[in-house]
Amino acid sequence: MYSKIETRINEVSNFTISEERKDILNSLVEYVQQKVNAKEEIRLNFICTHNSRRSHLSQIWAQTMAFQFNIQNVFCYSGGTEATAMFPKVAETLENQGFQIQKLSESENPVYAAKYDENAHPIICFSKKYDDAFNPTSKFTAIMTCSNADQGCPFIAGAEKRIPIQYEDPKAFDGTDLMNEKYAERSLEIASEMHYVFSQITE
């Protein structure tokens, strides 16, 4: 694990998570634990409207925390109800927090590789619909990271379970003096909750 990310993980491990929020997160804890107990692969698809901000932050931090707690066979994905592009500020925020971010393509919807450890497989990020061929088609849980996607997708084909874990959209602060602060804040909030989830898993 890159040292700067380890520092961030130590930081978020001290964040306070309310009991109300833990009740929401425990649905994901239970799903992951059941898969671990059954020695099955754990596929998590984080879904938001545009697959541009919250779903990518969730995908990357979940994969990172699975590595941190040595939970094997965890595969994290993200998708949207429509494809747009991963917002550049997300890549910048993650880079500032210690990830190695490589832009693999130049297009309206660029592909990024995010690394949290020099020897771990990079996380591939680009905006796509939740049912894109890149994502799993069965034996996964759909984690709805925004209320619009949760309401707009009453049915996710192939999902074994559907868990709403919603976050406020940092997009609300785009173009303001608070933009950098709010993107960093949202990223660390998601990190703290994914830290909680994977810290609860026993092998």
N, C-alpha and C positions, 0 to 999 in steps of 0.2 A: 504494500500500500504506500502511495506517495505520502511523504511526511506531512505535507500541508493538509492533505485530506484527513490524515490521522488526527491532526490538531483540531480540525473542524468536527470530527466525530466525537472527540473528547468534549468539545464545547457543547454540542447538541445533546450529549448524553445527560447533561445537567438541566436541560429544559424541563419545565413543568408541563405535564400533559394532564388535562382535567379528567376526572372519572367519567364524565359524559362522553368525552372524546375517546377514552380507552374502550368504552362500551362499543363504539363504532369500529375501532381498530381491531377489537378482539374477534370479530367475524373473520378477518383476514388471518389473524393468528391461528384460529381454529382450522381454517382451510389448509394453511401451510403445514401445521402440525399433523393433520390427517394424512397428507401426502408423504411427509417424512416417515410417519409410522408405517405406512403401506409400502415404503421404499419406491415411490412413484415420482416421476418428473413433476416439477412444480412450474406451471406456466401462468404468468400473470400478465394480463393485457390491460394497461391503463388507458382509459378512454375519455377524451374530452371533445368539445365541439370541433375545433380546428386542428387538433394535434400540433399545437405550435408552442405551448408554454408549460402548463401544469402537468400534462400527461408525460412530456419528455423529462421534466424534473423528477417526477415520480418513478418513471422507468429507470432512470440512471441511479437515483439514490437507493431504490429497492435492490437493484443488482449489486450495488456497492456494499450495502449492509448485509446481504446474503454472504458475500465474500468475507466481510469483516467477522461474521459469526460462524464462518465455515459451514454454512448450510449448503449441502451439495445439490446438484441437479435443479437449480433455480434458473429459469429463463424468463427474462422480463421483456415485454413488448409495449408498444403504444400505438394508438390509432385515434381517429376522429370520426365524426359523422360526415365530415368532408375533409379533403386534403387541401392544405394551403402551403405552408413552409414553416420549418422550425424558426422561431423568431431569433434574430441574431443576438439580442440581449441575453437570451438563455445560454447560448454558447459562451458569451463573454462572462456572464455571472459564474458559470461552472468553472471556467478557466481561472477566474480570480479566487475561487474556493479550492483550487488545487488539482483539478482534472487536466489531463493533457487532451486538448481538443484539436482534431485535424479535420479540415474541410476537404472532403474527397472529391467533390464535384462542384462546378460553378454552373448554377442554373437557377430558375425561379424557385425550385424546391431542392436546395442543396442537400447532399448526404454528408453527415458528420460521423466521425469516430471519436468516442469518448473513452479515455483510459483512466483507471483509478489505481492501477498497479502495473509495473513495467513488464510483468510476465503474463498478466491476465488478458484474456481475449477482449478486444475493444467492444464497446456497446455501439451498435450502428443506429443512427438516428436520422430520420427524415419524416416529413409529414405524409401520412397515408390514411386511407379509410381503415376503420377497425377490422374489416374483413378482407383487407388486402392480402394477396398471396404470400407476402413476407411474414404475415402473422399466423399463429396456429388456427386451425379450423375446428378443433375439438379438444376436450380434456384441458380446458383452461378456465380461469375465473376472470370475469370482466369487472374491473374496478373503475367505477364512474367518478372521475375527478372534478366534474362540474355539473351543476344542476340542469343546465340546458341539455347536455348529452343524456343525462339520466332520464329526463322527461321526454326527450326527442327520440329515444331508442327504447321503446317498451320491451323489445325482444332482441337479444343478441344471440344469433344462431351459433350453436356449438358450445356455448358457455355452460360449464357445470354449475356455476354459481355466479351471482351478480352482487357486488358489494359497493354501495355508495360511500366513498371517502372523498368528500368535496372540499375544495380549497378556493379561497378568494382569488380572483384573476388579477395578477399584477399589471395586466394591460391597462387597467384603470389609471395607472400613473405614467403611461407612455408620454414622453414629451414634457414631463414636469421635472422640477428640481429634486423630487423624491424618487425618481425612476430607479436609479442605481440601488438606493437603499431598500426599496420595496421588493425589487427582484431578488436581492440577496436575502432579505427577510423571508420571502416565500420559499426560496430554495432551502434555507436552514430549517424552516418549520416542517417541510416535507421530510427532510433528512432526519429530524428528531423523531417523527412518527414512524418512519421506516426502521429507525434504530430500535424503537420500542417493539415493533412487530417482531423483528428477527431476534431480539434479545430474549423473547419469551419462548423461543423454540428449543426443545430438548431432543437430542438425537439418541 
